[in-house]
Amino acid sequence: MLLLRIGWLDLAIGVREANAIQMRLLHTSDLHGNVSHYARLVAAAEQLRPNVVVLGGDLLPDDSATDPQSFGHGQAAFVRAPFRKFVTDLKQRSGAAEVFVIFGNHDWGSSTIAMGELADEGLVRILTHTDAANIDGINFIGYSFTPPTPWYVKDYERLDRPGDVPPFIGGARWSHQFSRPVQHGAKMIFDGHPTIKEDMAALKVPAQPWVFVAHAPPFSSKLDQSFSHQSYGSRSIREAIETYQPLLSLHGNIHESPRVSGEWCENIGTTLCVNAGQTTKAVSFAVIEIDEATRRITQREHGQQA
């Protein structure tokens, strides 16, 4: 075994067998534009040397909480400057072949446009639920939407299931026509959009082995527990995992869940589900190794870089 010290936590990473081809995957989420976290992640990745880095949504600053004139514009500016530099440094220093990204419930639609520019340059690949990305025989799909939250930004929120009642309070969605957020009541926010369940029913399930990256964790699991011990995950995401059984599912959204439940991963059927959580003083991440020949997960570790 090769022992690596990452921040305050020891990570035991198995040395690869001579004839085995392992994909090492580094996953984190909910960085919220914290430049210190981004620097810490680069430092961790430089030591861990992942083949793939997966950034699971809510990556950008909460400009919804600042000057209304900057709503939706600050995130796009962050993507085009600090985030671009971060991804460039990350790939150069870690040797990662791919950086996969999805969005989250704090991300404006304007950030989608800016992230697409980085994707066009080959710096990132944006995962969707309609088109699988394949690397070394392993398929990845992503889903950015969560059930309704109390937050103002609504571009990546959907009702979980048909018949769900919209929340009392609305919010805003980014208007590509006016290049700014437009505020709406809850009914208008959610009417006319498919539910998460409907999106999952239309999921283009790729061939095994595949990895499902969804910002929302599965409902009633060890990965969606709030400080009040309530479940805030998605019932439809859980049903999709139970039905389609990906090899691995990666989640975020509920930062505190690993601290509340005491677990950062859980099996649902044959699927290993992961939420590395997030803190303010150290960046949290998960390291997963997949044997490409046997299509099995051979290593799973949780780490933090202070």
Secondary structure, DSSP 8 states (H G I E B T S, - for coil): -EEEEETTEEEEE----TT--EEEEEEE---TT-HHHHHHHHHHHHHH--SEEEEES--S--GGGS-GGGTTHHHHHHIIIIIHHHHHHHHHHH--SEEEEE--TT--HHHHHHHHHHHHTTS-EE--SSS-EEETTEEEEEE--BS--SSSB-TTB--SSTT----S--EEEEETTTTEEEEE-HHHHHTTS--HHHHHHT----SSSEEEEESS-BSSSTTSB-TTS-B-SBHHHHHHHHHH--SEEEE-S-TTHHHHHS-SEEEETTEEEEE----SSSEEEEEEEEETTTTEEEEEEEEEE-
